[in-house]
Amino acid sequence: MSSFPVNEFLFASRSGSLLTNSDTANWAYIDELTLVFDETSGGLYLVTLTIPDTWNDNDMCGAEFRLVLGVSGGDATELAVGYYYSALAGQRVPFSLACLAEVFPTRGGVWVAAEWAAREGGTAYIGAKGLSSLSAIGQPVP
Protein backbone atom coordinates (compact mmCIF):
# COMPACT_ATOMS: atom_id res chain seq x y z
CA MET A 1 0.00 0.00 0.00
CA SER A 2 1.39 3.40 -0.93
CA SER A 3 0.75 6.69 0.81
CA PHE A 4 0.12 10.22 -0.36
CA PRO A 5 1.48 12.57 2.31
CA VAL A 6 -0.30 15.90 2.60
CA ASN A 7 1.51 18.95 3.87
CA GLU A 8 -0.25 21.67 1.89
CA PHE A 9 -3.86 22.48 1.01
CA LEU A 10 -5.01 25.15 -1.44
CA PHE A 11 -8.69 26.00 -1.88
CA ALA A 12 -10.80 28.35 -4.01
CA SER A 13 -14.59 28.59 -4.14
CA ARG A 14 -17.45 30.51 -5.65
CA SER A 15 -21.19 30.69 -5.19
CA GLY A 16 -23.85 31.84 -7.60
CA SER A 17 -24.85 30.81 -11.07
CA LEU A 18 -22.84 31.01 -14.30
CA LEU A 19 -23.89 30.17 -17.83
CA THR A 20 -22.19 29.49 -21.12
CA ASN A 21 -23.63 28.58 -24.50
CA SER A 22 -22.54 26.74 -27.59
CA ASP A 23 -22.75 29.86 -29.76
CA THR A 24 -19.28 30.76 -28.54
CA ALA A 25 -18.10 27.18 -27.77
CA ASN A 26 -14.83 28.58 -26.40
CA TRP A 27 -13.20 27.63 -23.15
CA ALA A 28 -13.92 30.17 -20.41
CA TYR A 29 -12.45 30.38 -16.92
CA ILE A 30 -14.90 29.68 -14.13
CA ASP A 31 -14.74 32.90 -12.12
CA GLU A 32 -12.80 32.62 -8.85
CA LEU A 33 -11.81 28.95 -9.33
CA THR A 34 -8.04 29.43 -9.64
CA LEU A 35 -5.27 28.23 -7.33
CA VAL A 36 -1.93 30.03 -7.23
CA PHE A 37 1.23 28.17 -6.23
CA ASP A 38 4.14 30.19 -4.91
CA GLU A 39 7.87 29.55 -5.29
CA THR A 40 7.91 27.07 -2.40
CA SER A 41 4.83 25.02 -3.39
CA GLY A 42 6.35 22.64 -5.91
CA GLY A 43 5.41 18.99 -5.74
CA LEU A 44 2.68 16.49 -6.50
CA TYR A 45 -0.95 17.53 -5.87
CA LEU A 46 -4.35 15.92 -6.13
CA VAL A 47 -6.53 18.60 -7.76
CA THR A 48 -10.32 18.34 -7.48
CA LEU A 49 -13.07 20.41 -9.11
CA THR A 50 -16.51 20.03 -7.49
CA ILE A 51 -19.66 21.65 -8.85
CA PRO A 52 -22.82 20.71 -6.93
CA ASP A 53 -25.36 21.88 -9.49
CA THR A 54 -25.05 21.56 -13.30
CA TRP A 55 -27.85 21.58 -15.87
CA ASN A 56 -28.77 22.62 -19.42
CA ASP A 57 -31.77 24.27 -21.08
CA ASN A 58 -32.05 21.91 -24.08
CA ASP A 59 -32.42 18.16 -24.40
CA MET A 60 -29.20 16.42 -25.42
CA CYS A 61 -27.01 19.35 -24.32
CA GLY A 62 -23.99 19.31 -22.06
CA ALA A 63 -20.95 21.14 -20.77
CA GLU A 64 -17.28 20.27 -20.91
CA PHE A 65 -15.01 21.05 -17.96
CA ARG A 66 -11.24 21.00 -17.75
CA LEU A 67 -8.40 21.75 -15.37
CA VAL A 68 -5.41 23.63 -16.76
CA LEU A 69 -1.93 24.33 -15.41
CA GLY A 70 -0.25 27.57 -16.38
CA VAL A 71 2.79 29.71 -15.72
CA SER A 72 2.40 33.45 -15.27
CA GLY A 73 2.82 35.06 -18.66
CA GLY A 74 2.72 31.72 -20.50
CA ASP A 75 0.31 29.27 -22.09
CA ALA A 76 -1.83 26.83 -20.13
CA THR A 77 -1.57 23.03 -20.39
CA GLU A 78 -4.62 20.81 -20.08
CA LEU A 79 -4.43 18.47 -17.06
CA ALA A 80 -7.83 16.79 -17.23
CA VAL A 81 -11.12 17.11 -19.10
CA GLY A 82 -14.60 15.82 -18.31
CA TYR A 83 -18.01 16.05 -19.94
CA TYR A 84 -21.44 16.56 -18.37
CA TYR A 85 -24.30 15.40 -20.57
CA SER A 86 -28.03 15.10 -19.96
CA ALA A 87 -30.80 13.85 -22.21
CA LEU A 88 -33.33 15.94 -20.27
CA ALA A 89 -33.45 19.73 -20.13
CA GLY A 90 -33.32 21.15 -16.63
CA GLN A 91 -32.10 17.95 -14.94
CA ARG A 92 -29.74 19.07 -12.15
CA VAL A 93 -26.75 16.90 -11.33
CA PRO A 94 -23.44 17.30 -9.48
CA PHE A 95 -20.17 17.23 -11.40
CA SER A 96 -16.66 16.44 -10.21
CA LEU A 97 -13.28 16.15 -11.93
CA ALA A 98 -9.94 15.17 -10.37
CA CYS A 99 -6.35 14.69 -11.51
CA LEU A 100 -2.78 14.59 -10.27
CA ALA A 101 -0.70 17.64 -11.09
CA GLU A 102 3.06 17.91 -10.81
CA VAL A 103 3.86 21.55 -10.07
CA PHE A 104 7.27 23.04 -10.74
CA PRO A 105 7.00 26.59 -9.39
CA THR A 106 8.84 29.49 -10.92
CA ARG A 107 9.63 32.93 -9.62
CA GLY A 108 6.61 34.33 -11.50
CA GLY A 109 4.22 31.74 -10.06
CA VAL A 110 2.21 28.79 -11.30
CA TRP A 111 -1.58 28.43 -11.30
CA VAL A 112 -4.25 25.80 -11.79
CA ALA A 113 -7.65 26.94 -13.03
CA ALA A 114 -11.03 25.44 -13.91
CA GLU A 115 -12.53 26.17 -17.34
CA TRP A 116 -15.73 25.18 -19.10
CA ALA A 117 -17.57 25.38 -22.42
CA ALA A 118 -21.06 24.41 -23.57
CA ARG A 119 -21.31 21.56 -26.05
CA GLU A 120 -24.01 20.03 -28.25
CA GLY A 121 -26.21 23.15 -28.52
CA GLY A 122 -28.05 25.14 -25.94
CA THR A 123 -26.97 26.86 -22.76
CA ALA A 124 -25.31 25.17 -19.80
CA TYR A 125 -25.59 26.43 -16.22
CA ILE A 126 -23.56 25.76 -13.10
CA GLY A 127 -23.59 26.59 -9.45
CA ALA A 128 -26.98 28.04 -8.51
CA LYS A 129 -27.15 25.72 -5.50
CA GLY A 130 -24.24 25.17 -3.18
CA LEU A 131 -20.60 26.10 -3.34
CA SER A 132 -18.44 25.23 -6.35
CA SER A 133 -14.82 24.58 -5.39
CA LEU A 134 -11.33 23.83 -6.67
CA SER A 135 -8.83 22.33 -4.26
CA ALA A 136 -5.32 20.92 -4.28
CA ILE A 137 -3.76 18.77 -1.60
CA GLY A 138 -0.23 17.56 -1.76
CA GLN A 139 3.34 17.29 -0.70
CA PRO A 140 5.59 20.22 -1.60
CA VAL A 141 9.13 19.20 -2.50
CA PRO A 142 11.81 21.46 -0.99
Secondary structure, 3 states (H helix, E strand, C coil): CCCCCCCEEEEEEEECCEEEECCCCCCEEEEEEEEEECCCCCEEEEEEEEEEEEEECCCCEEEEEEEEEEECCCCEEEEEEEEEEECCCCCCEEEEEEEEEEECCCCCCEEEEEEEEEECCCEEEECCCCEEEEEEEEEECC
